[in-house]
């Protein structure tokens, strides 16, 4: 399902709201770029609240809130960490947990669970989607149920690849 398809369906859903487009994501480093699917999303809307009031409520941040994740989550820019320094906040759950998107040229578009206890921790930092579009598709498929990346959302034993693994994430 494409970004426009997900947005069209979500706009008809009573628990989904969208903000007008009024800005764009600003990257901070020359070796970073906004992935095409995220740019397409922000060209169509300026952020969203999906499934408000449900266990899987999710806020896709406004473009001006898509900022480097490390200073917010760990209090340090993390310039020495090639992976975490290129992550930007992209979404927030109803419980305040954060998700990030990788804007590096190498890992461009990966979505990470950036819960404060796992963000930037080698071996414990899951890639919950290979792209922004794949992430939105998974969120939409859940229709507001428990966030798909949480262990209790199952299936039992499911594991996501680690952010520091050197494999292609599909």
Long-range contacts (C-beta under 8 A, 24 or more apart in sequence): 1-137, 1-140, 2-133, 3-37, 3-40, 3-41, 3-44, 3-133, 3-136, 4-40, 4-44, 6-136, 6-137, 6-140, 7-41, 7-44, 7-45, 9-140, 10-48, 10-50, 10-140, 13-51, 15-50, 15-51, 15-52, 15-53, 15-54, 15-144, 16-48, 16-49, 16-50, 16-51, 16-52, 17-48, 17-49, 17-52, 18-45, 18-46, 18-47, 18-48, 19-45, 19-46, 19-47, 19-48, 19-62, 20-45, 20-46, 21-45, 21-46, 22-46, 22-63, 23-62, 23-63, 23-64, 24-63, 25-63, 25-66, 25-88, 26-63, 27-103, 28-68, 29-85, 29-86, 31-86, 31-104, 31-105, 32-86, 32-103, 32-104, 32-105, 33-103, 33-105, 33-108, 34-103, 35-101, 35-103, 35-108, 35-109, 35-131, 35-132, 37-109, 37-131, 37-132, 37-133, 38-90, 38-101, 38-109, 38-132, 41-132, 41-136, 50-139, 50-140, 50-144, 51-143, 51-144, 54-144, 54-145, 55-94, 55-144, 55-145, 55-146, 55-147, 56-139, 56-142, 56-143, 56-144, 56-145, 56-146, 56-147, 56-148, 57-93, 57-94, 57-144, 58-91, 58-92, 58-93, 58-94, 58-139, 58-147, 59-91, 59-92, 59-93, 59-94, 60-90, 60-91, 61-89, 61-90, 61-91, 61-92, 65-89, 66-90, 66-101, 69-98, 69-100, 69-114, 69-119, 70-119, 70-120, 72-98, 73-98, 73-114, 73-116, 73-119, 73-120, 74-116, 74-119, 74-120, 78-120, 81-120, 83-107, 83-120, 83-163, 83-164, 84-119, 84-120, 84-125, 84-163, 87-112, 87-114, 87-119, 89-114, 90-132, 93-147, 99-128, 99-135, 101-132, 102-163, 110-163, 110-169, 111-135, 112-163, 113-149, 113-160, 122-162, 122-164, 123-162, 123-164, 124-162, 125-162, 125-163, 125-164, 126-159, 126-160, 126-161, 126-162, 126-163, 127-160, 127-161, 127-162, 127-163, 127-165, 127-169, 128-160, 130-169, 130-170
